[in-house]
Amino acid sequence: MINKTFSKGDLLEIISTFAIDIPNANHMDKLRLSITLWSELNNREEIPPDNEIYMINNLSELKEYLQKPNPDKILSVKQKQKIMRFTKEVIIYCNNGFNLDYSIFKSYEEIHIPMKDISVHGDIPSVRRAINLLNKDPNLKEKIEPVISNKVKKQLEKKKKKKIKRYYGLIVKEGNFVVDFN
């Protein structure tokens, strides 16, 4: 059976990634969707491999992945709230010109050491934002890199490609383009 830590959105993403045909999957509730997905997997002999997001090559690996707790949901609600409060204070510190007088922190170590520990949760947008702002701090001895899962990296790349800017009727899309004047 599928572990309860997987949300309906997670299950829908797995269905689309592995090309599993479940009619009206969007209209099912989570329980019905998980039961339907599990029975569909039991009726299959193989699935297409995914080497980009989930790194799953066969049906038995997918079943094992779904039976374990969702690796994307490793934080409890209390832990996530604590991280969010801390990153909010770091963002305030950064927006106030990296001045300790305008923050709740008493030393740079109170910011930098916990931020290195929190950097493993780079899938959380607030953590990424706080790290990006903190890396501009002149008092920072070494840069901090957020640890981001393959799944979130792909989502960020898709989001960046979709971003369209409009300037006075000019539409700007990011990417590589060839402009040819005839």
C-alpha positions as CSV (number, residue, x, y, z in Angstrom):
1,M,0.0,0.0,0.0
2,I,1.1,3.6,-0.7
3,N,2.4,5.5,2.4
4,K,0.1,8.2,3.7
5,T,2.8,10.9,3.5
6,F,2.3,11.2,-0.2
7,S,-0.1,14.0,-1.1
8,K,-2.6,13.8,-3.9
9,G,-0.4,16.2,-5.9
10,D,2.6,13.9,-5.4
11,L,0.6,10.9,-6.7
12,L,-0.7,12.9,-9.7
13,E,2.9,13.8,-10.5
14,I,4.0,10.2,-10.3
15,I,1.2,9.1,-12.5
16,S,2.2,11.7,-15.2
17,T,5.9,11.0,-14.9
18,F,5.6,7.3,-15.3
19,A,2.8,7.5,-17.9
20,I,0.3,5.5,-15.9
21,D,-3.2,5.6,-17.4
22,I,-5.8,6.3,-14.7
23,P,-8.9,8.0,-16.1
24,N,-10.3,11.0,-14.1
25,A,-7.3,10.9,-11.7
26,N,-7.7,14.6,-11.0
27,H,-11.2,14.1,-9.8
28,M,-10.5,11.4,-7.3
29,D,-9.8,12.0,-3.7
30,K,-6.4,11.0,-2.2
31,L,-7.5,7.7,-0.8
32,R,-9.3,6.5,-3.9
33,L,-6.4,7.7,-6.1
34,S,-3.8,5.8,-4.0
35,I,-5.8,2.6,-4.1
36,T,-6.4,2.9,-7.8
37,L,-2.7,3.7,-8.4
38,W,-1.5,0.7,-6.3
39,S,-3.9,-1.7,-8.1
40,E,-2.7,-0.4,-11.5
41,L,0.9,-0.9,-10.5
42,N,0.1,-4.5,-9.4
43,N,-1.5,-5.2,-12.8
44,R,1.6,-3.9,-14.7
45,E,4.8,-5.7,-15.5
46,E,7.0,-2.7,-16.2
47,I,7.1,1.1,-16.3
48,P,9.2,3.6,-18.3
49,P,12.3,4.5,-16.3
50,D,12.8,8.0,-14.9
51,N,16.4,9.1,-14.6
52,E,15.7,12.8,-14.2
53,I,13.5,13.4,-11.2
54,Y,12.9,10.2,-9.2
55,M,15.9,8.1,-10.4
56,I,13.6,5.0,-10.6
57,N,14.4,2.4,-13.2
58,N,11.7,-0.3,-12.8
59,L,8.4,-1.2,-11.3
60,S,9.7,-2.8,-8.1
61,E,11.8,0.3,-7.3
62,L,8.6,2.5,-7.7
63,K,6.6,0.2,-5.4
64,E,9.4,0.3,-2.8
65,Y,9.5,4.2,-3.2
66,L,5.8,4.5,-2.6
67,Q,5.7,2.2,0.4
68,K,8.3,4.3,2.3
69,P,7.6,7.7,3.7
70,N,7.8,10.5,1.2
71,P,11.4,11.8,1.1
72,D,10.2,15.3,0.3
73,K,8.2,15.5,3.5
74,I,11.0,14.8,6.1
75,L,10.1,17.8,8.3
76,S,7.4,17.9,10.9
77,V,5.1,21.0,11.0
78,K,6.8,22.3,14.1
79,Q,10.3,21.9,12.5
80,K,9.2,23.6,9.4
81,Q,7.6,26.5,11.3
82,K,10.9,26.9,13.3
83,I,12.9,27.0,10.1
84,M,10.5,29.5,8.5
85,R,10.7,31.9,11.6
86,F,14.5,31.7,11.5
87,T,14.7,32.4,7.7
88,K,12.3,35.3,8.1
89,E,14.6,36.9,10.7
90,V,17.6,36.3,8.4
91,I,15.8,37.9,5.5
92,I,15.0,40.9,7.8
93,Y,18.7,41.1,8.8
94,C,19.7,41.1,5.1
95,N,17.2,43.7,4.0
96,N,18.4,46.0,6.8
97,G,21.8,46.2,5.3
98,F,23.4,43.3,7.2
99,N,23.3,45.3,10.4
100,L,23.1,43.4,13.7
101,D,21.6,46.4,15.5
102,Y,18.4,46.1,13.5
103,S,18.0,42.3,14.0
104,I,17.4,39.9,16.9
105,F,20.8,38.4,16.4
106,K,23.7,39.3,18.7
107,S,26.6,37.9,16.6
108,Y,27.3,36.8,13.0
109,E,27.8,33.2,14.3
110,E,24.2,33.1,15.4
111,I,23.2,33.6,11.8
112,H,25.8,31.8,9.8
113,I,26.2,28.5,11.7
114,P,22.4,27.7,11.9
115,M,22.0,28.8,8.3
116,K,24.6,26.1,7.2
117,D,22.6,23.5,9.0
118,I,19.3,24.7,7.4
119,S,20.8,24.7,3.9
120,V,20.0,21.0,3.6
121,H,16.3,22.1,3.3
122,G,16.9,24.0,0.0
123,D,13.6,22.7,-1.4
124,I,11.8,25.3,0.8
125,P,11.7,28.6,-1.1
126,S,12.3,30.7,2.0
127,V,15.5,28.9,2.8
128,R,16.8,29.5,-0.8
129,R,15.9,33.1,-0.6
130,A,17.5,33.6,2.8
131,I,20.7,31.9,1.6
132,N,20.8,34.0,-1.6
133,L,20.5,37.2,0.4
134,L,22.9,36.0,3.1
135,N,25.6,35.2,0.5
136,K,25.7,38.9,-0.3
137,D,26.7,39.6,3.3
138,P,30.3,41.1,3.4
139,N,30.8,39.5,6.9
140,L,30.2,36.0,5.5
141,K,33.5,34.1,5.3
142,E,32.3,31.4,2.9
143,K,29.3,31.1,0.6
144,I,26.5,28.8,1.6
145,E,24.9,26.5,-1.1
146,P,21.4,25.3,-0.6
147,V,20.9,21.5,-1.2
148,I,18.1,21.2,-3.7
149,S,16.5,17.9,-4.9
150,N,16.4,17.0,-8.6
151,K,12.6,17.3,-8.5
152,V,12.7,21.0,-7.3
153,K,15.6,21.8,-9.7
154,K,13.5,20.6,-12.6
155,Q,10.5,22.7,-11.4
156,L,12.7,25.8,-11.1
157,E,14.1,25.3,-14.6
158,K,10.5,25.0,-16.0
159,K,9.4,28.1,-14.1
160,K,12.4,30.0,-15.4
161,K,11.7,29.0,-19.0
162,K,8.0,30.0,-18.7
163,K,8.9,33.5,-17.3
164,I,8.0,36.1,-19.8
165,K,8.8,39.8,-19.4
166,R,6.9,42.6,-21.2
167,Y,8.4,46.0,-21.8
168,Y,6.3,48.6,-23.7
169,G,4.9,45.9,-26.0
170,L,8.2,44.0,-26.3
171,I,8.0,40.4,-25.1
172,V,11.2,39.1,-23.6
173,K,11.6,35.3,-23.2
174,E,14.7,33.8,-21.6
175,G,16.7,31.2,-23.6
176,N,18.9,31.0,-26.6
177,F,17.6,32.6,-29.8
178,V,19.0,33.5,-33.2
179,V,17.9,36.9,-34.6
180,D,18.1,37.2,-38.4
181,F,17.6,40.5,-40.2
182,N,16.7,40.3,-43.8
